Amino acid sequence: MENVIVRYAKREELEAVNKIRKQVNEVHVKGRPDIFREDGWQFIEPFVYTRFDEENSGVVVAVMEDEIVGFAVIQYILRPESPYNKERKYFHIEEFGVDENHRRKGAATAMIDFIKEDAKNRGFHRIELDMWEFNNSALAFYESVGLKTFRRYMEAYVETKEADKA
C-alpha cells in the first residue's frame, strides 16, 4: 500500500475530482447503457460543486504524491422518526471512485476508513451507499471493507404498446 492521505477536498481540487467522476460515469454507461447516457456527463459535471457548497454534505479526496487519486461525495443524513421507521442518522456515500491508474494501491480502503472515523466522530452510527449490480469489482471491494447488503432494488421489463407496434 502506497502512502495515501485522505481529507476533505479544497474547492480548487474539484476539477481533478471531476476527471475521476467521468471515469466512473463511463463504467456506468458501459454497464447499463439502457439507463446511463453517454452525453450525460455535461449535465452531471457541476454536481460536485453543489455538494461541496452544501452544509450537509462534503467531498473527500485521496491524495498520493500531490495527485488526487480518489474521491467520495458524502451526504450527512438525519431522518426523523416516522410511523414506520425509527430515527436514522448516517453518512450516505453518494459517489465513490478511484482513478483507473491508481486502483489497488490502498486509496479506496483509506477513504472508507476515513469516512467511518469521520462519521463516528460526528456522532453518526453508520455509513450507507448504493451501487449497481453489474459492478462486481465494486461489490467485492465494499464487502471486503465491511459493508453488507441490507436492501435490494429489483426490476422487471414489461412490454408496452409502443414496443408491440415496432
KOLGU-737618 format. One line per field, with one value per residue: z, y, x of N, C-alpha, C in turn; residue number from 0; residue in one letter. Coordinates in nm, 4 decimals, always signed. Each point is the difference from the previous one (the first is absolute). Layout:
! KOLGU-737618
n_z [Z,...] .
n_y [Y,...] .
n_x [X,...] .
ca_z [Z,...] .
ca_y [Y,...] .
ca_x [X,...] .
c_z [Z,...] .
c_y [Y,...] .
c_x [X,...] .
num [NUM,...] .
residuo [a,...] .
//
This chain:
! KOLGU-737618
n_z [+0.0000,-0.0920,+0.0155,+0.0700,-0.0374,+0.0980,-0.0633,+0.0553,-0.1148,-0.0732,-0.0076,+0.0040,+0.0837,-0.0072,-0.0724,+0.0854,+0.0949,-0.0761,-0.0134,+0.1289,+0.0300,-0.0962,+0.0558,+0.1168,-0.0569,-0.0569,+0.1212,+0.0459,-0.0914,+0.0199,+0.1308,-0.0174,-0.1265,+0.0546,+0.0941,-0.0150,-0.0140,-0.1203,-0.0431,+0.0980,-0.0309,-0.1095,+0.0307,+0.0233,-0.0879,-0.0035,+0.0034,-0.0218,-0.0761,-0.0416,-0.0036,-0.0634,-0.0587,-0.0023,+0.0944,-0.0528,-0.0636,-0.0588,-0.0396,+0.0072,+0.0166,-0.0851,+0.0642,-0.1141,+0.0642,+0.0756,-0.0266,-0.0414,+0.0763,+0.0903,+0.0039,+0.0894,-0.0499,+0.1107,+0.0369,+0.0902,+0.0180,+0.0335,+0.0101,+0.0196,+0.1202,-0.0535,-0.0450,-0.1000,+0.0159,+0.0611,+0.0821,-0.1095,+0.0400,-0.1256,-0.0378,-0.1022,-0.0420,-0.0552,+0.0014,-0.0695,-0.0058,-0.0687,-0.0295,-0.1234,+0.0009,+0.0995,-0.0670,+0.1071,+0.0399,+0.0438,-0.1076,-0.0602,+0.0451,-0.0327,-0.1126,-0.0124,+0.0352,-0.0814,-0.0910,+0.0298,+0.0068,-0.1131,-0.0521,+0.0500,-0.0431,-0.1009,+0.0568,-0.1183,-0.0056,-0.1231,-0.0974,-0.1033,-0.0963,-0.1234,-0.0684,-0.1198,-0.0184,-0.1145,+0.0982,-0.0467,-0.0622,-0.0215,-0.0342,-0.0663,-0.0484,-0.0228,-0.0431,-0.0669,-0.0086,-0.0007,-0.1217,+0.0337,-0.0847,+0.0086,-0.1244,-0.0782,-0.1104,-0.0478,-0.1168,-0.0819,-0.1183,-0.0484,-0.0735,-0.0886,-0.0129,+0.0334,+0.0913,+0.0266,-0.0222,+0.0659] .
n_y [-0.1190,+0.0867,+0.1062,-0.0115,+0.1222,-0.0121,+0.0884,+0.1050,+0.0059,+0.0645,+0.1129,+0.0458,-0.1004,+0.0664,+0.0746,-0.0272,+0.0308,+0.1007,+0.0014,-0.0264,+0.0973,+0.0590,-0.0493,+0.0383,+0.1161,-0.0087,-0.0372,+0.1000,+0.0815,-0.0565,+0.0140,+0.1186,-0.0287,-0.0852,+0.0353,-0.0184,+0.1311,-0.0276,+0.0785,-0.0799,-0.0238,+0.0692,-0.0813,-0.1030,+0.0547,+0.0939,-0.1221,-0.0316,+0.1083,-0.0484,-0.1261,+0.0506,+0.0770,-0.1157,+0.0408,-0.0803,+0.0394,-0.0870,+0.0376,-0.1286,+0.0216,-0.0863,+0.0289,-0.0196,+0.0340,+0.0716,-0.1202,+0.0565,-0.1094,+0.0585,-0.0299,+0.0666,-0.0028,+0.0727,-0.0552,+0.0951,-0.1181,+0.0753,-0.1207,+0.0874,-0.0312,-0.1078,-0.0062,-0.0066,+0.1057,-0.0531,+0.0932,+0.0544,-0.0200,+0.0363,-0.0426,+0.0692,-0.1022,+0.1181,+0.0297,-0.0916,+0.0348,-0.0821,+0.0875,-0.0337,+0.1014,+0.0129,-0.0871,-0.0611,+0.1284,-0.0283,+0.0741,-0.0968,-0.0917,+0.0822,+0.0197,-0.1278,-0.0269,+0.0981,-0.0460,-0.1239,+0.0405,+0.0688,-0.1019,-0.0843,+0.0799,-0.0058,-0.1191,-0.0370,-0.0852,+0.0489,-0.0738,+0.0598,-0.0859,+0.0391,-0.1100,-0.0051,-0.0895,+0.0638,+0.0848,-0.1184,+0.0733,+0.0924,-0.0939,-0.0635,+0.1193,+0.0429,-0.1234,+0.0174,+0.1180,-0.1039,+0.0424,+0.0010,-0.0842,+0.1064,+0.0381,-0.0354,+0.0625,-0.0320,-0.0610,+0.0321,-0.0418,+0.0915,-0.0701,+0.0952,+0.0732,+0.0977,-0.0842,-0.0230,+0.1329,-0.0012] .
n_x [+0.0852,-0.0282,+0.0765,-0.1119,-0.0297,-0.0887,-0.0751,-0.0616,-0.0669,+0.0881,-0.0647,+0.1231,-0.0270,-0.1133,+0.0807,+0.0979,-0.0870,-0.0351,+0.1314,+0.0045,-0.0842,+0.0686,+0.1097,-0.0494,-0.0316,+0.1185,+0.0386,-0.0762,+0.0484,+0.1179,-0.0195,-0.0574,+0.0305,-0.0845,+0.0870,+0.1312,+0.0001,+0.0497,-0.0987,-0.0346,+0.1271,-0.0323,-0.0987,+0.0820,+0.0808,-0.0961,-0.0526,+0.1259,-0.0126,-0.1162,+0.0435,+0.1052,-0.0912,-0.0618,-0.0825,-0.0910,+0.1100,+0.0809,+0.1200,+0.0240,+0.1302,+0.0542,+0.1133,+0.0683,+0.1099,-0.0807,-0.0469,-0.1136,-0.0115,-0.0779,-0.1289,-0.0699,-0.1223,-0.0090,-0.1147,-0.0240,-0.0561,-0.1037,-0.0510,-0.0971,-0.0386,-0.0555,-0.1255,+0.0880,+0.0784,+0.1032,+0.0435,+0.0504,+0.1233,+0.0341,+0.1190,-0.0440,+0.0724,-0.0136,+0.1281,+0.0680,+0.1271,+0.0779,+0.0939,-0.0335,+0.0842,-0.0863,-0.0708,-0.0466,-0.0009,-0.1229,-0.0218,-0.0661,+0.0841,+0.0990,-0.0691,-0.0278,+0.1254,+0.0364,-0.0837,+0.0355,+0.1254,-0.0161,-0.0684,+0.0859,+0.0973,-0.0830,+0.0076,+0.0457,-0.1003,-0.0063,+0.0507,-0.0528,-0.0172,-0.0207,-0.0146,+0.0488,-0.0937,+0.0143,+0.0228,+0.0360,+0.0917,-0.0940,-0.0873,+0.0951,+0.0319,-0.1243,-0.0205,+0.1134,-0.0631,-0.0832,-0.0286,-0.1284,-0.0545,-0.0812,+0.0078,-0.0988,+0.0414,-0.1181,+0.0115,-0.0998,+0.0354,-0.0825,-0.0830,+0.0249,-0.1074,+0.0872,+0.0465,-0.1292,-0.0059,+0.1144] .
ca_z [+0.0000,-0.0116,+0.0941,-0.0395,+0.0942,-0.0238,+0.0664,-0.0757,-0.1176,-0.0161,-0.1183,-0.1216,-0.0347,-0.0533,-0.1411,-0.0001,+0.0411,-0.1155,-0.0956,+0.0477,-0.0127,-0.1404,-0.0150,+0.0653,-0.0882,-0.1143,+0.0479,+0.0067,-0.1372,-0.0543,+0.0761,-0.0192,-0.1050,-0.0061,+0.1019,+0.0024,-0.1286,-0.0323,-0.0020,+0.1265,+0.0830,+0.0044,+0.0921,+0.1390,+0.0408,+0.1053,+0.1229,+0.1107,+0.0584,+0.0812,+0.1246,+0.0737,+0.0621,+0.0924,+0.1408,+0.0459,-0.0878,-0.0151,-0.1002,+0.0548,-0.1037,+0.0304,-0.0658,-0.0036,-0.0636,-0.0428,-0.1060,+0.0420,-0.0626,+0.0342,+0.0587,+0.0468,+0.0266,+0.1171,+0.0606,+0.1405,-0.0016,+0.1241,-0.0297,+0.1261,+0.0205,-0.0708,+0.0463,-0.0453,+0.0243,+0.1064,-0.0473,-0.0585,-0.0178,-0.0692,-0.1138,-0.1261,-0.1035,-0.1208,-0.1108,+0.0493,-0.1109,-0.0006,-0.1348,-0.0524,+0.0040,+0.1395,+0.0723,+0.0707,+0.0689,+0.1358,+0.0107,+0.0313,+0.1397,+0.0845,+0.0014,+0.0823,+0.1401,+0.0356,+0.0070,+0.1218,+0.1165,+0.0006,+0.0419,+0.1441,+0.0705,-0.0112,+0.0666,-0.0920,+0.0404,-0.1124,-0.1346,-0.0988,-0.1391,-0.0938,-0.1150,-0.1077,+0.0081,-0.0998,+0.0401,+0.0895,+0.0710,+0.1076,+0.1031,+0.0719,+0.0842,+0.1108,+0.0969,+0.0656,+0.1031,+0.1047,-0.0325,-0.0251,-0.0652,+0.0906,-0.0778,-0.1404,-0.1001,-0.1051,-0.1172,-0.1018,-0.1190,-0.0449,-0.1371,-0.0104,-0.1281,-0.0988,-0.0372,-0.0789,-0.1334,-0.0728] .
ca_y [+0.1190,+0.1226,+0.1054,+0.0653,+0.0977,+0.0201,+0.1206,+0.0688,+0.0696,+0.1454,+0.0322,-0.0015,-0.1393,-0.0653,-0.0319,-0.1310,-0.0953,-0.0207,-0.0906,-0.1362,-0.0206,-0.0323,-0.1410,-0.0772,+0.0099,-0.0885,-0.1366,-0.0154,-0.0016,-0.1332,-0.1015,+0.0129,+0.0992,+0.0238,+0.0999,+0.1123,+0.0654,+0.0319,+0.1455,+0.0530,+0.0548,+0.1465,+0.0412,-0.0358,+0.0559,+0.1025,-0.0557,-0.0092,+0.1341,+0.0161,-0.0744,+0.0637,+0.1219,-0.0263,-0.0152,-0.1388,-0.0922,+0.0299,-0.0755,-0.0545,-0.0385,-0.0764,+0.0663,-0.0722,+0.0820,+0.1263,-0.0228,-0.0524,-0.1321,-0.0559,+0.0952,-0.0450,+0.1055,-0.0492,+0.0788,-0.0297,-0.0165,-0.0196,-0.0273,-0.0057,-0.1141,+0.0063,-0.1097,-0.1294,-0.0173,+0.0705,+0.1035,-0.0516,+0.1007,-0.0737,+0.0574,-0.0662,+0.0181,+0.0178,-0.0344,-0.0502,-0.0476,+0.0116,+0.0105,-0.1331,-0.0210,-0.0098,-0.0999,-0.1064,+0.0567,+0.0353,+0.1258,-0.0238,-0.0456,+0.1148,+0.0902,-0.0611,+0.0122,+0.1416,+0.0296,-0.0653,+0.0740,+0.1308,-0.0220,-0.0282,+0.1243,+0.0927,-0.0582,-0.0791,-0.1383,-0.0922,+0.0544,-0.0737,+0.0362,-0.0896,-0.0294,-0.0726,-0.1438,-0.0448,+0.0381,-0.1061,+0.0351,+0.0917,-0.0803,-0.0747,+0.0951,+0.0481,-0.1089,-0.0209,+0.1023,-0.0141,+0.0366,-0.1143,+0.0323,-0.0016,+0.0334,-0.0296,+0.0505,-0.0998,+0.0520,-0.0912,+0.0716,-0.0366,+0.0406,+0.1150,+0.0051,+0.0553,-0.1073,-0.0957,+0.0553,+0.0065] .
ca_x [-0.0852,+0.0789,-0.0350,-0.1250,-0.0558,-0.1429,-0.0491,-0.1042,+0.0523,-0.0019,-0.0801,+0.0817,+0.0291,-0.1188,+0.0210,+0.0675,-0.1040,-0.0878,+0.0652,-0.0256,-0.1445,-0.0270,+0.0351,-0.1068,-0.1163,+0.0223,-0.0264,-0.1446,-0.0522,+0.0294,-0.0724,-0.1449,-0.0272,-0.1442,-0.0335,+0.0929,+0.0225,+0.1397,+0.0157,-0.0495,+0.1074,-0.0069,-0.1054,+0.0305,+0.1286,-0.0103,-0.0583,+0.0952,+0.0102,-0.1210,+0.0197,+0.1088,-0.0516,-0.1110,+0.0361,-0.0128,+0.0705,+0.1416,+0.0749,+0.1243,+0.0954,+0.1205,+0.1112,+0.1265,+0.1034,-0.0620,-0.0982,-0.1301,-0.0141,-0.1295,-0.0945,-0.1315,-0.0969,-0.0730,-0.1077,-0.0225,-0.1456,-0.0740,-0.1404,-0.0743,-0.0888,-0.1271,-0.0853,+0.0526,+0.1427,+0.0695,+0.0912,+0.1245,+0.1041,+0.1050,+0.0702,-0.0329,+0.1015,-0.0797,+0.0886,+0.1283,+0.0810,+0.1453,+0.0550,+0.0309,+0.1451,+0.0449,-0.0782,+0.0716,+0.1162,-0.0394,-0.0745,-0.1412,-0.0081,+0.0310,-0.1164,-0.1056,+0.0433,-0.0158,-0.1437,-0.0503,+0.0492,-0.0645,-0.1396,+0.0036,+0.0329,-0.1134,-0.1160,-0.0812,+0.0174,+0.0175,+0.0142,-0.0789,+0.0194,-0.0662,+0.0846,-0.0665,+0.0234,+0.0973,+0.1354,+0.0464,+0.1233,-0.0385,-0.0649,+0.1039,+0.0735,-0.0826,-0.0131,+0.1295,+0.0210,-0.1003,-0.1371,-0.0874,-0.1265,-0.1146,-0.1190,+0.0246,-0.0929,-0.0142,-0.0695,-0.0509,-0.0439,-0.1343,-0.0313,-0.0895,-0.0693,+0.0929,+0.0915,-0.0778,-0.0194,+0.1273] .
c_z [+0.0000,+0.0999,-0.0521,+0.1110,-0.0378,+0.0834,-0.0802,-0.1093,+0.0189,-0.1304,-0.1296,-0.0436,-0.0683,-0.1496,-0.0130,+0.0416,-0.1193,-0.1057,+0.0405,-0.0083,-0.1431,-0.0280,+0.0595,-0.0868,-0.1192,+0.0374,+0.0029,-0.1384,-0.0622,+0.0689,-0.0198,-0.1048,-0.0176,+0.0989,-0.0127,-0.1413,-0.0205,+0.0040,+0.1313,+0.0852,+0.0133,+0.0994,+0.1456,+0.0504,+0.1104,+0.1367,+0.1182,+0.0679,+0.0895,+0.1342,+0.0860,+0.0802,+0.1032,+0.1422,+0.0442,-0.0957,-0.0091,-0.1076,+0.0632,-0.1167,+0.0587,-0.0844,+0.0123,-0.0763,-0.0646,-0.1156,+0.0604,-0.0735,+0.0326,+0.0647,+0.0542,+0.0235,+0.1078,+0.0389,+0.1449,+0.0213,+0.1417,-0.0372,+0.1331,+0.0083,-0.0758,+0.0543,-0.0349,+0.0450,+0.1228,-0.0622,-0.0545,-0.0238,-0.0616,-0.1059,-0.1225,-0.0990,-0.1329,-0.1262,+0.0593,-0.1197,+0.0219,-0.1452,-0.0470,+0.0012,+0.1413,+0.0816,+0.0590,+0.0649,+0.1401,+0.0149,+0.0416,+0.1454,+0.0956,+0.0071,+0.0852,+0.1475,+0.0504,+0.0205,+0.1248,+0.1246,+0.0105,+0.0442,+0.1514,+0.0797,-0.0026,+0.0641,-0.0919,+0.0234,-0.1140,-0.1263,-0.0922,-0.1387,-0.0846,-0.1195,-0.1014,+0.0001,-0.0991,+0.0466,+0.1040,+0.0771,+0.1137,+0.1146,+0.0827,+0.0915,+0.1210,+0.1059,+0.0750,+0.1088,+0.0990,-0.0314,-0.0351,-0.0676,+0.1032,-0.0720,-0.1459,-0.0859,-0.1107,-0.1150,-0.0859,-0.1174,-0.0389,-0.1431,+0.0044,-0.1366,-0.1098,-0.0489,-0.0876,-0.1432,-0.0834,-0.0743] .
c_y [+0.1245,+0.1038,+0.0782,+0.0953,+0.0191,+0.1186,+0.0558,+0.0848,+0.1504,+0.0285,-0.0097,-0.1417,-0.0706,-0.0298,-0.1356,-0.1101,-0.0314,-0.0902,-0.1454,-0.0313,-0.0368,-0.1462,-0.0897,+0.0015,-0.0942,-0.1470,-0.0265,-0.0050,-0.1372,-0.1081,+0.0021,+0.1064,+0.0284,+0.1079,+0.1246,+0.0509,+0.0267,+0.1500,+0.0652,+0.0676,+0.1512,+0.0506,-0.0283,+0.0604,+0.1050,-0.0535,+0.0023,+0.1365,+0.0282,-0.0696,+0.0627,+0.1196,-0.0244,-0.0258,-0.1464,-0.1006,+0.0417,-0.0871,-0.0383,-0.0356,-0.0864,+0.0611,-0.0888,+0.0860,+0.1255,-0.0141,-0.0556,-0.1320,-0.0660,+0.1049,-0.0745,+0.1236,-0.0549,+0.0977,-0.0453,+0.0006,-0.0186,-0.0139,-0.0093,-0.1255,+0.0225,-0.1113,-0.1382,-0.0265,+0.0750,+0.1087,-0.0667,+0.1158,-0.0718,+0.0862,-0.0787,+0.0318,-0.0009,-0.0359,-0.0396,-0.0475,+0.0214,+0.0033,-0.1373,-0.0306,-0.0201,-0.1009,-0.1067,+0.0485,+0.0482,+0.1253,-0.0228,-0.0435,+0.1153,+0.0970,-0.0572,+0.0109,+0.1426,+0.0329,-0.0630,+0.0782,+0.1370,-0.0122,-0.0214,+0.1284,+0.1017,-0.0556,-0.0734,-0.1468,-0.0974,+0.0774,-0.0896,+0.0454,-0.0931,-0.0166,-0.0789,-0.1445,-0.0497,+0.0188,-0.0976,+0.0359,+0.0978,-0.0774,-0.0758,+0.0927,+0.0416,-0.1077,-0.0214,+0.1027,+0.0064,+0.0450,-0.1257,+0.0485,-0.0079,+0.0315,-0.0250,+0.0639,-0.1046,+0.0597,-0.1144,+0.0866,-0.0510,+0.0491,+0.1197,-0.0031,+0.0548,-0.1093,-0.1036,+0.0485,-0.0054,-0.1273] .
c_x [+0.0891,-0.0502,-0.1209,-0.0422,-0.1460,-0.0451,-0.1164,+0.0650,-0.0020,-0.0740,+0.0814,+0.0386,-0.1179,+0.0106,+0.0691,-0.0979,-0.0897,+0.0624,-0.0235,-0.1492,-0.0365,+0.0358,-0.1090,-0.1252,+0.0143,-0.0217,-0.1500,-0.0638,+0.0231,-0.0826,-0.1499,-0.0290,-0.1489,-0.0442,+0.0862,+0.0293,+0.1483,+0.0237,-0.0447,+0.1043,-0.0110,-0.1039,+0.0352,+0.1304,-0.0121,-0.0455,+0.0961,+0.0184,-0.1210,+0.0174,+0.1086,-0.0528,-0.1099,+0.0504,+0.0027,+0.0621,+0.1458,+0.0615,+0.1338,+0.0906,+0.1107,+0.1111,+0.1238,+0.0997,-0.0591,-0.0988,-0.1288,-0.0208,-0.1334,-0.0882,-0.1217,-0.0849,-0.0926,-0.1098,-0.0130,-0.1508,-0.0534,-0.1469,-0.0746,-0.0863,-0.1302,-0.0890,+0.0562,+0.1429,+0.0478,+0.0864,+0.1268,+0.0954,+0.1193,+0.0681,-0.0450,+0.1112,-0.0738,+0.0793,+0.1345,+0.0801,+0.1476,+0.0453,+0.0473,+0.1498,+0.0539,-0.0808,+0.0914,+0.1303,-0.0360,-0.0835,-0.1451,-0.0171,+0.0275,-0.1179,-0.1122,+0.0363,-0.0189,-0.1476,-0.0606,+0.0405,-0.0667,-0.1458,-0.0076,+0.0252,-0.1132,-0.1276,-0.0956,+0.0328,+0.0243,+0.0338,-0.0816,+0.0440,-0.0844,+0.0916,-0.0801,+0.0448,+0.1059,+0.1443,+0.0560,+0.1262,-0.0301,-0.0651,+0.1030,+0.0796,-0.0822,-0.0188,+0.1306,+0.0287,-0.1163,-0.1408,-0.0785,-0.1278,-0.1114,-0.1300,+0.0331,-0.1079,-0.0044,-0.0792,-0.0507,-0.0440,-0.1382,-0.0187,-0.0941,-0.0660,+0.0899,+0.0948,-0.0721,-0.0166,+0.1271,+0.0326] .
num [0,1,2,3,4,5,6,7,8,9,10,11,12,13,14,15,16,17,18,19,20,21,22,23,24,25,26,27,28,29,30,31,32,33,34,35,36,37,38,39,40,41,42,43,44,45,46,47,48,49,50,51,52,53,54,55,56,57,58,59,60,61,62,63,64,65,66,67,68,69,70,71,72,73,74,75,76,77,78,79,80,81,82,83,84,85,86,87,88,89,90,91,92,93,94,95,96,97,98,99,100,101,102,103,104,105,106,107,108,109,110,111,112,113,114,115,116,117,118,119,120,121,122,123,124,125,126,127,128,129,130,131,132,133,134,135,136,137,138,139,140,141,142,143,144,145,146,147,148,149,150,151,152,153,154,155,156,157,158,159,160,161,162,163,164,165] .
residuo [m,e,n,v,i,v,r,y,a,k,r,e,e,l,e,a,v,n,k,i,r,k,q,v,n,e,v,h,v,k,g,r,p,d,i,f,r,e,d,g,w,q,f,i,e,p,f,v,y,t,r,f,d,e,e,n,s,g,v,v,v,a,v,m,e,d,e,i,v,g,f,a,v,i,q,y,i,l,r,p,e,s,p,y,n,k,e,r,k,y,f,h,i,e,e,f,g,v,d,e,n,h,r,r,k,g,a,a,t,a,m,i,d,f,i,k,e,d,a,k,n,r,g,f,h,r,i,e,l,d,m,w,e,f,n,n,s,a,l,a,f,y,e,s,v,g,l,k,t,f,r,r,y,m,e,a,y,v,e,t,k,e,a,d,k,a] .
//
